[in-house]
Amino acid sequence: MQKLNASFDSIPLIYFAKARKIEILLNLFNPIIDREVYREAVERGISKGFRDVLLIRDIVKSGNIRIIDVKIDVSKYLKIYRIGRGEISTIFLVKRGDADLAIIDDYYARNIAKKWG
């Protein structure tokens, strides 16, 4: 069975890392994140002393989680939809065809993703 390309927002990644179950994601999906999600999950997490995010960083370095830059101006979407940069970039990875589905914890952001198709 071929794995789906899944675009992840930061919170689902962080929760799986905290639970030390990130291998489940790797077994089920080809995980993809945007640079903004990497900043939210890893860089900010490291700066706040959260050691769990080091696992995400190491998996990104190994190439098992790919970073794809979403080069869009998210500012207009922030104002219109009032969701975070990470959620917007996660949705756009699917919208552009880089991923087959988006994994987002935020209920409102998931509804926006459904509306966008």
C-alpha positions in Angstrom: 0.0 0.0 0.0 1.3 3.4 -1.0 1.5 6.0 1.8 -0.3 9.3 1.4 1.5 12.6 1.6 0.2 14.3 4.7 0.7 17.9 5.5 1.0 18.4 9.3 0.3 21.4 11.5 2.6 21.9 14.4 0.4 20.8 17.3 -0.3 17.2 16.0 3.5 16.8 15.4 4.3 18.0 18.9 1.7 15.7 20.5 3.1 12.7 18.7 6.6 13.7 19.7 5.6 14.1 23.3 4.0 10.7 23.4 7.1 9.3 21.7 4.8 7.9 19.0 6.0 9.8 16.0 6.9 6.5 14.3 3.2 6.0 13.8 3.1 9.0 11.5 6.1 7.8 9.6 4.5 4.3 9.1 1.2 5.7 7.9 2.2 8.8 5.9 4.9 10.6 4.1 4.9 13.7 6.4 5.3 17.1 4.9 5.5 20.4 6.7 6.0 24.0 5.7 8.9 26.1 7.0 6.4 28.0 9.2 5.3 24.8 10.9 9.0 23.9 11.5 9.5 27.3 13.1 6.4 26.9 15.3 7.1 23.3 16.4 10.9 23.1 16.5 12.6 26.5 16.6 10.2 28.0 19.1 10.0 24.8 21.1 13.8 24.6 21.4 13.9 28.3 22.5 11.4 27.5 25.2 13.3 24.5 26.4 10.9 21.8 25.2 13.1 18.8 24.6 10.4 16.8 22.9 10.8 18.8 19.7 14.3 17.6 19.3 12.8 14.4 18.0 11.0 16.3 15.3 14.2 18.2 14.4 16.1 15.0 14.1 13.5 13.3 11.9 13.4 16.4 9.6 17.3 16.2 9.4 17.1 12.6 8.5 14.7 13.4 5.6 11.7 11.4 6.9 9.7 14.6 7.3 10.1 16.9 4.3 9.9 20.7 4.5 8.3 22.3 1.5 8.1 26.1 1.4 4.7 27.6 0.8 5.6 30.9 -0.9 2.4 32.9 -0.4 1.5 36.1 1.4 -0.4 34.7 4.3 -1.2 38.1 5.8 -4.5 38.4 3.9 -5.6 35.0 5.0 -4.7 35.7 8.6 -7.1 38.7 8.6 -9.9 36.9 6.7 -9.9 33.6 8.4 -8.3 34.3 11.8 -6.2 31.2 11.9 -2.5 30.8 12.4 0.3 30.9 9.8 1.0 27.2 10.4 -2.6 26.2 9.7 -2.7 28.3 6.5 0.5 26.8 5.2 -0.7 23.3 6.1 -3.9 23.8 4.1 -2.0 25.3 1.2 0.3 22.3 0.8 -2.9 20.3 0.1 -4.5 23.0 -2.0 -1.3 23.1 -4.2 -1.2 19.4 -4.6 2.0 18.8 -2.5 0.0 16.7 0.0 -3.1 14.5 -0.2 -4.5 15.5 3.2 -3.9 17.9 6.1 -3.6 16.9 9.7 -4.8 19.9 11.8 -6.0 19.9 15.4 -7.8 23.2 15.2 -11.6 22.7 14.5 -12.1 26.1 12.9 -9.0 25.6 10.6 -10.3 22.1 9.6 -13.6 23.7 8.6 -11.8 26.3 6.5 -9.9 23.5 4.8 -13.1 21.7 4.0 -14.5 24.9 2.4 -11.4 25.3 0.3 -11.8 21.8 -1.0 
